[in-house]
Amino acid sequence: MDEDVFRCGNDLRFIEWWLHHHGRDTGDPYLSELAALTQAVVEVLASTQFSNQKLGREFRVEAVAALRSAAGQFASANAATADA
């Protein structure tokens, strides 16, 4: 399962990059926020794979902070669109 999550995070980042570099806009404001949210989930999952427990904890703290931030931005984008 972890491999599928990693692949999903990478695929969303690649799609975002490809659209940006080819001058195409999907018109969907959620792609960037969704990619950031998925990438943050991937980072949290990756933090569990460290063999060095201290390093893993340190990385996990940073990854969880990034996940909270990405989730907040995604929720804000959804709320802004719902209010419009």
C-alpha positions as CSV (number, residue, x, y, z in Angstrom):
1,M,0.0,0.0,0.0
2,D,2.8,2.4,0.8
3,E,4.1,2.1,-2.7
4,D,0.7,3.2,-4.1
5,V,0.6,6.2,-1.9
6,F,4.1,7.3,-2.9
7,R,3.2,6.8,-6.6
8,C,0.0,8.9,-6.2
9,G,1.9,11.8,-4.5
10,N,4.6,11.7,-7.2
11,D,2.0,11.5,-10.0
12,L,0.1,14.5,-8.7
13,R,3.3,16.6,-8.5
14,F,4.3,15.5,-12.0
15,I,0.8,16.4,-13.4
16,E,1.0,19.8,-11.7
17,W,4.6,20.4,-13.1
18,W,3.6,19.3,-16.6
19,L,0.6,21.5,-16.8
20,H,2.6,24.5,-15.5
21,H,5.5,24.0,-17.9
22,H,3.2,23.4,-20.9
23,G,1.3,26.6,-20.3
24,R,-1.9,24.8,-19.6
25,D,-4.3,25.5,-16.8
26,T,-6.9,23.0,-15.8
27,G,-9.0,25.7,-14.2
28,D,-9.1,23.6,-11.1
29,P,-7.7,25.5,-8.1
30,Y,-7.5,22.3,-6.1
31,L,-4.7,20.5,-8.0
32,S,-1.9,22.3,-6.3
33,E,-3.5,22.0,-2.8
34,L,-4.3,18.3,-3.4
35,A,-0.8,17.6,-4.6
36,A,0.6,19.3,-1.5
37,L,-1.7,17.4,0.8
38,T,-0.9,14.1,-0.9
39,Q,2.8,14.9,-0.7
40,A,2.5,15.6,3.0
41,V,0.8,12.3,3.6
42,V,3.7,10.6,1.7
43,E,6.2,12.3,4.0
44,V,4.4,11.2,7.1
45,L,4.4,7.6,5.8
46,A,8.0,7.8,4.8
47,S,8.9,9.0,8.3
48,T,7.8,5.6,9.6
49,Q,10.5,3.9,7.4
50,F,13.5,5.4,9.1
51,S,15.7,2.8,11.0
52,N,17.2,5.6,13.1
53,Q,14.3,6.3,15.6
54,K,15.5,9.8,16.6
55,L,15.9,10.9,13.0
56,G,12.5,9.3,12.2
57,R,10.8,11.2,15.0
58,E,12.3,14.5,14.0
59,F,11.3,14.0,10.3
60,R,7.8,12.9,11.5
61,V,7.3,16.1,13.5
62,E,8.2,18.2,10.4
63,A,6.0,16.0,8.2
64,V,3.0,16.2,10.5
65,A,3.4,20.0,10.6
66,A,3.4,20.1,6.8
67,L,0.4,17.8,6.7
68,R,-1.5,20.1,9.0
69,S,-0.6,23.1,6.9
70,A,-1.6,21.4,3.6
71,A,-4.9,20.2,5.1
72,G,-5.6,23.7,6.3
73,Q,-4.9,25.3,2.9
74,F,-7.0,22.6,1.1
75,A,-9.9,23.2,3.5
76,S,-9.6,27.0,3.1
77,A,-9.7,26.6,-0.7
78,N,-12.8,24.4,-0.4
79,A,-14.5,26.9,2.0
80,A,-13.7,29.9,-0.2
81,T,-15.2,28.1,-3.3
82,A,-18.3,27.0,-1.3
83,D,-18.9,30.6,-0.2
84,A,-18.6,32.0,-3.7
